[in-house]
């Protein structure tokens, strides 16, 4: 097993755990040493800052590629691409871009072409166009690929699978991977949802993890590498000072939109609730209006009625406010719609994935003539996002949300046990 996890001043002697017939080092969390606090704008030191301050020797004499996008910045909002290009100790040769492109200006799902970076003159190889996995040809000019990209903590977000495919390609072509860790913006404590069944694996769910796994991108890289047999030469550069109970606003960091419809970190929790049924193209989830993923509505809905029914459920940590809106683009463009806006009153109590199921079930009860699953061309994508076809069928057959949630508990409990081996922070 070719895995190393670099932890500044961690005491690793004897800190090992058996994984199958392989041994992996288990790092122990520490507080930031006094001489590193203040070198960035915040006490929380990101993986990129830890790397530049302490670990550039890992790439000495090596040709470097970088998987990133605009969310890859240090604690002072300087772009990782610029920092690596300008660093005399780093021989940066190429960029690799995920969904939305290296500059983040492409709509969700739109293919992105290879190009040349105007600022540096380096080639930019798209991993969301004609290829998802790097080919040997586009890895020829690098020895190591650094990953610095902000994940949002949701299974369906494609950045973690771009990372995984880069890791697979690295293993195939004897390249190394360095993941610069970043916060999970919705914290690292809560875990929610069912695991994906193998026949529904896709680029919005490549491995059997829950919808909200409660892990950082570095922890996920380590989990993917060991549990799912990637076995690349992986190094994770951790943050210093991040704790599992931190949401984004606890970090003191500024949010850089990770994609066009995630303008704020606060978008993410309601996105877990509405992004699932948004794939059905039946209800608007607010994409195309000023509050992406914070809304559920359609032209036929009575907002007062829908809100009252949802609030009567007394779902923890959320209030549903009736709303009228008219999307500026995308679904129901220029049509008068009503529905609800989600207002999260207690994010520690709110269970958004389950709340999304309640929203679907309530709509089905109030408006049975409007079939949520009428758009047959979207059923396949919905099931890929959900991870199976059972949940759709249970909703259609009137199974309670409580029973649906109970159906995935055994597999979720097994994941929680496995997950513990890969946690880098307390």
TASUL-V108086 format. One record per residue. SS is DSSP state (@ for helix, = for strand, . for the rest). OMEGA is omega in degrees with one decimal (999 if undefined). Layout:
# TASUL-V108086
ss = <SS/SS>
omega = <OMEGA/OMEGA>
This chain:
# TASUL-V108086
ss = <././=/=/=/=/./././././././././=/=/=/=/././=/=/=/=/./././././././././././././././././././=/./@/@/@/@/@/@/@/@/./@/@/@/@/./././=/=/=/=/=/=/././././=/./././././=/@/@/@/@/@/@/@/././././=/=/=/=/=/=/=/./././././././././././././././././=/=/././././././=/=/=/=/./././././././././@/@/@/@/././././=/=/=/=/=/././././././././././@/@/@/@/@/@/@/@/@/@/@/@/@/@/./././=/=/=/=/=/./././././././././././=/./././././@/@/@/./=/././=/././././././=/././././@/@/@/@/@/@/@/@/@/@/@/./././././=/=/=/=/=/././=/./././././././@/@/@/././././././././././././././././@/@/@/@/@/@/@/@/@/@/@/@/./././././=/././././././././././=/=/=/=/././././@/@/@/@/@/@/@/@/@/././././././=/=/=/=/=/=/=/=/./././././././././././=/=/=/=/=/=/=/=/./././././././@/@/@/@/@/@/@/@/@/@/@/@/@/@/@/./././././././././@/@/@/@/@/@/@/@/@/@/@/./././@/@/@/@/@/@/@/././././@/@/@/@/@/@/@/./@/@/@/@/@/@/@/@/@/@/@/@/@/@/./././.>
omega = <-175.5/-177.0/170.6/178.2/-175.0/179.8/-176.2/176.5/177.1/175.5/-172.6/-175.6/177.8/-177.5/-178.9/176.4/-179.9/173.3/-174.1/178.2/-178.7/178.5/177.7/179.7/179.1/-177.4/179.5/-177.0/177.8/173.4/-178.5/173.6/-173.9/-175.0/177.6/178.2/-179.9/177.1/168.4/-176.6/-172.4/176.3/176.0/-179.2/-179.9/177.4/-180.0/179.8/175.2/179.9/-176.3/-179.7/-167.0/-166.3/178.8/177.0/178.8/-178.3/179.3/178.7/-177.8/174.7/-167.3/167.1/-177.0/170.3/-175.1/170.8/-175.7/179.8/178.5/179.4/176.0/-176.4/178.2/175.0/173.5/-175.5/176.6/179.3/178.7/-177.2/179.9/-178.6/-176.6/-178.4/-176.2/-179.9/-173.8/179.9/-177.4/-174.7/-173.6/173.4/174.7/-172.7/179.9/172.5/-176.9/175.8/-176.5/177.2/173.8/-172.0/178.3/-179.8/-180.0/177.1/-178.6/-180.0/-177.3/-178.0/171.2/179.5/174.7/179.8/-175.0/-173.3/-174.1/-175.5/-178.5/177.6/175.3/-179.1/-179.0/173.1/173.5/179.0/179.6/178.1/170.8/-179.7/179.8/175.7/176.2/-177.2/-177.4/173.4/-175.5/-173.5/178.1/174.7/-176.9/176.3/175.1/179.1/173.8/-176.1/-176.0/172.6/179.9/174.0/-179.4/-176.5/-173.5/-178.7/-165.4/-174.3/-177.8/178.8/169.2/176.2/-178.2/-179.6/172.3/176.7/177.9/179.4/177.7/177.9/-178.9/-171.9/175.9/173.1/178.9/177.9/172.1/178.1/176.6/-169.3/-179.4/-177.9/162.2/-171.8/177.7/174.9/-176.8/-178.8/-173.5/178.6/-171.4/170.0/178.9/174.1/-179.9/172.3/-172.4/-177.8/178.4/174.6/179.7/-179.1/170.3/177.8/-169.7/-176.8/-178.4/174.5/-180.0/-176.9/175.8/-172.9/178.0/-178.2/173.1/-179.5/176.4/176.9/177.7/178.4/-179.1/176.5/179.9/-173.7/-177.0/-171.5/-175.0/165.1/177.3/172.0/173.9/174.9/-169.1/170.5/176.1/174.4/-172.6/165.2/171.9/177.5/177.9/177.8/-171.7/-178.6/-177.9/162.4/-174.9/-176.3/174.7/-174.0/-174.8/-178.1/174.1/179.9/170.4/-179.7/-178.2/175.0/-172.0/-177.2/169.3/-174.8/-177.5/176.0/-179.8/177.9/-164.2/-177.7/175.4/177.6/177.6/-178.5/-170.6/-176.7/179.2/-178.4/173.1/179.3/-178.9/-178.7/176.7/174.2/169.9/174.1/177.3/174.6/-174.0/175.4/-174.0/-175.8/-177.6/175.8/178.5/-170.1/165.7/-176.9/-179.9/-178.8/-175.2/-174.8/168.0/-173.1/179.6/-178.9/-178.7/179.8/-179.3/-179.7/-179.8/-179.8/176.9/177.8/-179.5/177.3/-174.5/168.1/-178.2/174.1/-178.8/-178.7/177.6/-175.3/168.3/-177.8/177.8/-179.3/178.2/178.1/178.5/-170.7/-179.9/177.1/176.8/176.0/175.7/-179.6/168.5/179.2/-178.8/168.3/180.0/174.1/-176.6/-177.0/177.0/-173.9/177.4/179.2/-175.0/175.2/-168.4/-178.9/177.3/178.0/177.6/176.9/177.0/178.8/177.2/-177.2/179.5/176.4/-179.6/179.9/-177.4/-173.1/-176.0/179.5/179.0/-174.3/177.0/-173.5/-176.9/-177.7/-173.9/-179.1/-178.4/-177.8/-178.1/-179.9/177.2/-179.3/175.6/178.1/-179.8/177.3/175.6/174.3/-177.1/-175.3/176.0/-178.7/178.1/175.9/179.9/-176.8/174.4/177.4/-178.9/178.3/178.1/178.8/176.1/179.6/179.9/-176.5/-178.5/-176.1/-179.6/-179.8/177.9/178.2/177.1/177.2/-178.9/177.2/179.7/-176.7/-174.9/-177.0/-170.7/-179.4/-176.7/-171.8/179.1/999>
